[in-house]
Amino acid sequence: MLPKDLRLRNRRDFKHVYQRGQKTALPTFTLYWRKNSGKSPRIGFSVSKKVGNAVKRNRLKRRFRALAYELLPNIPNCDLIFVIRPLASKADHSLLKKEINEALIAAVNKGHIGKPPSKTSRSQGDTP
């Protein structure tokens, strides 16, 4: 689970990233990002009602939180918002992980937000 101090939680923070940040779009989600002055990344998730009912939306957010936790050591210090699209509900774990890595690499290349993520991530034994 992604710790609360690593999550974007209030409207002001989301609005700040949407208005002043950059974005990259992929089939399963759109990633917005902006440098932050903190010592760790903060990550937020947004899922439209177009994706499905509350159960489906919350399941997708849990999947993305778990992926973000797996990739946390590779995420640079910035604020990230994943706007999850309906196609994400049909995507498997490996595809989502690959697309998140692609989006982070694009963010690093476009926005100079830190080092690019490595191809390796936490091993399965490290996750709680």
N, C-alpha and C positions, 0 to 999 in steps of 0.2 A: 504494500500500500504506500502511496506517495504521502510523505509527512505533510501536515497542514502548513508548516512554515515554507514549504516549497510549492504551494499552490497560490494562484491568483484567486482571490475570493470576493472582492467587492467590485461594484459597478465602475467606480472611478478608475481603478487599475485596468479593467478591460477596455474602457473607453480611451484611456491614454494610449494603450498599445494599438487599438484600431485606428485612431486618428494620427498618431505620430510614428507608427511603425511601418514596416515593410511586410510584403506577403508573397507567398508562393503557393500555387494551387496544384493539387494532384487529384486523381479520380476519387479517392476515398475521403479526403479532407483538404482544407485550406489552412495553411500555417501562417499566422501573423507573429512577428517578432520585433522586439526593440531592446536595445542594450539597457541594462539596469545598473545601478550603482552599488548593488548589494554584493555579497560574497558568494551567492548561490543562485542558480536559476529558479524562476518561479513559473509555474505552468498552470494554464487554465483550459477548460474544455467547454465547448458550446455545442449543443445538439438541438436542431430545430424540430418542431413537432411534425414536420414533413417526414422525418425519419421513421416515426411510429409512435406507439403509445409510451407511457412513462416507463414501463418495464423494459422495452427495447432501448429507449434512450439511456436509461441508467446502466443497462448491461454494456452498451457501447462505451460509456464513460469509464466504467470499471475496466474494460479491456484496454482502453487507451492509457489509463492511469498505471496499469500493470506494465505496459510497454514502456511508458515513460520512466518508471522505476527501474526497469531492466537497463535502460540506456542512460540513466542519470549520470554515471561517471563521464560520459562522452558529450554531455550537453553543456555548452558554454554558458557563462553568466549573462543571462538575458531573460526577458519576460517572453513567454511563448503562449500563444492561444491556438488550440486546435479546434477549428470549426468542422465538425464531423458531418459528412455527407451520407445520404441513404445507401450508397454503394458499400460503405464500410461494414454494414451489417452482414453482407454476403462474403466479405473478404476473410481469409484465414489469417492466423497469427503471423505466419512467415511473410505474407504479402504486406500486412500492415507494418511490420517491423522494417521491411525493406524500404517501404515508402517513407516512413518516418526518418530513416537514415538519409534517404535522398533529399528530403526536405531540409534536414539539418545541414547537409553539405551545401545545398543551394543557398540557405540563409547565411552560412559562413562566407561563401563566395560573393554574394550580393551585398551583404550588410557588414562584413568585417566584424562579426560578433565574437570571434574566438577561434580556437583550433577546430579543424574538422573532426567529426566523430570517427573513431577507428572502426575497422570492420568487425572487431571483436567486442563483445559486451559481457556482462556478468554471466558467469556460468549458471546452469540450472540449480546448482547446489547453494548458490548465494542468496536466492530469493527466499523470503520467509514463507 
